[in-house]
Amino acid sequence: IDLTTLPVGCTRLIITINSFSGQSFNQIKNAYCRLFDGTQEYVRYNLSEAEPYTGVYMAELRLTGGTWGVVALGVFKNGKTVRDMSLPADLAGLTPPSAASA
């Protein structure tokens, strides 16, 4: 993700992982996800050892004082796409993506 290409005024970016096939993560052998910048790993989840869900809010990138930071979320939900997943309470106020923005 090239953060410099985000629209002006964008201060939060939520990263999700979904199993579009509908297969739960714990049914997928050696499934994992990670967020890194090429040198440092910030977030990693072993999805094969997760609860039987098909989606995860992985991390939130926040722009504060001109610097991007990472907050690990690890909130598992069911949904083949992010549109199918309900927003966690701590992310309330964010606008979920619409079909028009896809």
N, C-alpha and C positions, 0 to 999 in steps of 0.2 A: 504494500500500500504506500503510495507516494503521498504523504500528508500535505505536501506543498501544493497539490492539485485540488484539494478540497475547496468547496465554495467558501468565500469570505464569510465569517460569522459562524462557521461550523466549529463547535467547541467540544463535541462528544461524538464518538464513533463506537458503536457496539458491534462486536464480532461474534457471530454465531456459527455453529457447526450443525448440520442436519443430515440425517439419513433419508435421502429423497425416496429410496426404495421402500421405506417404512420398516426396515429391519432394525431392531433395537441394537444399540451400540454393543451391548454385552454378547450379542450373537455374532459379532464380526471379529474374526481372529486378528490379533495384533493391531487393533484400531487405536490410534492416538492422534492428538492434535497438539500443535505447539505454536507459540508466537515468539519470534526472535528477529533480531535486526541484522543477522549475518555474523555477529560475534557474541551476542549475549541472548540467552534464552530467558524470557520474562514469564511465560505461562506454559504449562504442559499438563495435559490430562491423558491418562490411560483410559480410553473409552471402553476397551474390552472388559475392564474391571468395574465399570460404572453400573449404576442401577439400570433397569430395562427401559430406557427412554430413547427417543429418536432425535432429540435436539438438545443443544446446550448453549446457553449464553456464556461464551468463553471468557471474554474480556471487554473492558471498556477503555478506550483511549480518551483522555481528557486534556484539553488545552487550557493551561493555567499560567498566566503571566508570560505568554509567548513560548512556553515549553510544554511538549506533550509528555504525559505520564501514563502509566499502565496500571489498571486495577483489575486483578483477577476476579471473576465472578463465579464461575462453576455452578450455575443454576441450571439444572437439568429439567427439561420439559418434553412433552410429546409434540411432534409436528414435523411433517415432511419438509416444510419451508418455514422461514421466520414468520411469515404471515399466519401460519397455523398455530404459533406458540403465543401463549398469554404473556404479557410483560410482568416481570417480577415487581413487587411493590416498591423496591428501592430504585426502580427505573421509571416509576410513574412520572407522567409529564412528558415523556418522550413520544414522538409521533411515530407509530409503526409505519413501515413502508406500505404504500398503496400499490394497487395493480398498475396504476398509471406511471409510477416511478420505476417500474421494473424494466 
